[in-house]
Amino acid sequence: MSKGLTKELMALRCIRELEEGAYVNLGAGIPQLVGLFSAEKALILQGENGVLGYGSIIEKKEDADPDLTDAQGHPVSPGRGISCFDLCTSFIMIRGGRLDASILGAYQVSEKGDLANSARGSRFYMFGGAMDLAFGAKRIIVLMEHTTDSGEPKILKECAYPLTARRAVGTIITNLAFLTITPEGMVIEETAPGVTVEQVQEATEPELRVSPDLKEMEI
């Protein structure tokens, strides 16, 4: 089976879901790559550590300001009009519904939109600000690989890991497909180039509905 989209193409597809000038928080992992393309939509990136209006991650240490990082501690470039503030102010923004979207990674997502982005035994066994983001942001988009490294589904009928939030996820973008969660069930809206509906279903535990407007992903 085709592996579908690269992580960079997943992030690029995600950009299409965001409005021009939207206030967006990026989670750890693949969601951070959205920052590489944020200028295309003039996105205003918010980090829960207390920064608003930052740019993409800086790879060269000599070009980085150690005092300017995202919430994961990666040095980032300053955007136009960037501002920094205390942690309490940051979470007032998040809990107050000021963010248009939060792009989160996940270990598991259930067919009802339950989110588990913390796993026992993992170095990321902590919920952090994700619990607040899952309920505070106007829209939650999960950006993740469709299966684990060993090929096990990450989209399940019920999450086996501790829940970060219940019924918070509305959209999932993976290397294989673009899916939405509706009251009637999980729907395949798009498949990655070279990937069939049958292959997506094989890699997914719950039964999927197929959109009447199903199409191949456009990046």
N, C-alpha and C positions, 0 to 999 in steps of 0.2 A: 504494500500500500504506500502511496505517496505520503511523505511527511508533511505535505502542505506548505504553509507559510513559514518563513523564517521568523525569528522573534522581532526583527526590525520591521518586517512587513506587517506583522500583527499590530505593532504599535502604530504604523502608518494607517492601517485600516481603522484603528480606534480614533485617530484624529478626525476622520470623517463624521464621527458621531457627535462632535463637539461644536458648539456655536462659536462664532467669531467673538473674541474677547472674553470668553468664559473664564470664571474662576474655578480652577481645577487643582485637586490634591492627587499626587502620585504616590502609590504604595511601593513597597520594596520589590525587587526582581524585575520582571518584564515591564511592568507599568512605568518604571523609570525611563525606559527607552522612548516613551511618548515625548519626553523633554527634548529629544533630538529634533522633533518636528514641530514643536510648539509655536515657533515663529510663523508657520504657515497660517495659523488661525489667530495669531496675536494673543495666545492664551496667557492668562495671569496665573502662574503657578504658586500654590500656597504650601508651605511645609509646617507641620504641627510643632516643630521646634521653635517657630517664631519668625518666619520669613515669608514675604509676599512679593512676587514679581521677579523670581530668579529664573535663570536660563538653564542650559543643559549642563550635564556633569563635565568637569574638567579632568582630562586624563593626565596631562603633564603636571607634575607636582610643582615645578618651578613657576607655572602660570597661575597657581591656585592661591587663594586667600584662605588660610586655615580657620579664620573666624567666620567665613561665609560657606555654610554647608546646607544640604537638605536634611530632612528628618532622619535619614539613614547614615549621616555623617560624611557623605561624599561632597567634596568641594565642587561648587557650582559657580557659573558665571553670573554676574549681576545683570538683571534686566533693566530696562528704562523705568525709572520711578520706583526702584526696589525699596522696600522698607523692612526693618527688623523690629521685633517687639518681644515682650515676655510671653512665657508659655500660657499664662492665664488668658491673655488677650487672644492668643491663637485659638484656644479651645472655645472661647466665647464666639468667635467667628464660625467654628465648625458646628457647635451645638445650636447656634442661633440660625442655622439654615442659610448661611451666606455663600456657601459653595454651590456652584452649579452642578459639579460632578466630582466624584471620587473614583479613581481608577485603582482597583485593588487586585493583587494576586490572590491565589487561593490554593489550598491543598485539596479541598473538596467543596462542591456546591450541590445542593439537593435539587430535585425537580420542582420543589416549592420555592426555591430561592434562598434557602438557608445557606449561610456562609460559614466555612471553617477555614481560617487562614493561619491557624496555629496547630502544630502537631506534637503529640507527646514524643519525647526523645529527640526532638529537633532543636537545633541551636536557635530557632525562631519560636521556641515554646513560650510565647507571650502574646497577648492581644494588643498591647500598646494603644495607640490612638485609633485603631481600626474599628473598635466598638463604637466610638463616638462618630467616626466618619460614616459608618454603615447606616446610621440613623439621622445624622445631621445634614449630609449632602443631599441635594435635590434628586440626584441620580447616581446609582451605583453600577459601574461597569466592571466586570471581572475579566482580566486579561491573563490567560494562563495556557500552558500546554494541555491538550485534551486528555492525555493519559500520563501516568507516572513513567519513570525511566524503565520500569519492568513491564510496562504495557497495561497496567491496571487502570480502570476507569476512574476519573476524578469527578465526573458528573454522575451522581448516585441517586437512588430513590430516597435514601436517608443518609446523612453524614455520620460517619463513624467517629470522627474527631470532635473535640469540644467545639460548640458553636460560638462564633464571634457575634452573630446576629441571626435572628429568624426572619425569613421572608423579606430580605433586604435587597437581594439581587434581581435586577430586571433584564440585564443584558450580559451575555457571555461571548467573548471573542477568543477563539482558540486557533491553533495552527491548522485545524481541520474545518472549522465552521463558525458561522455567526448564528447565535441562538437567542431567542427571547423567551421569557417565562411569563405565561399568561394564566388566568384562572382555569383555562381548559387544559393546560399542560405545557410542556416545553416544545417550542416550535423551531424547526430549522428554517432560517430565512435565506441563508447563503452557504454555499460550500466552497472551500478553497480550490483553486485550479488543480485538476487532476484527482480530486477526491469525490467519491460518489456518496449519495445519501446512505446507501447500504453500509459503506465503510464507516461513516460517522455513527450510525446506529450500533454497529458492532463494537465501537469503542466507548459506548455510552450505556449505562445500566438501565435507566428508565426508558420506556417507550416514547419515541419522538413523533410529533406531528409534523407534517411537511406543509410549508406555506404554499398556497396556490400561486404565489408570485415568486417561488424559489428561483434563485439565479446564482451564477458563479460570482464570487467576490471580485469587486473592482477596487484596485488600490489607487 
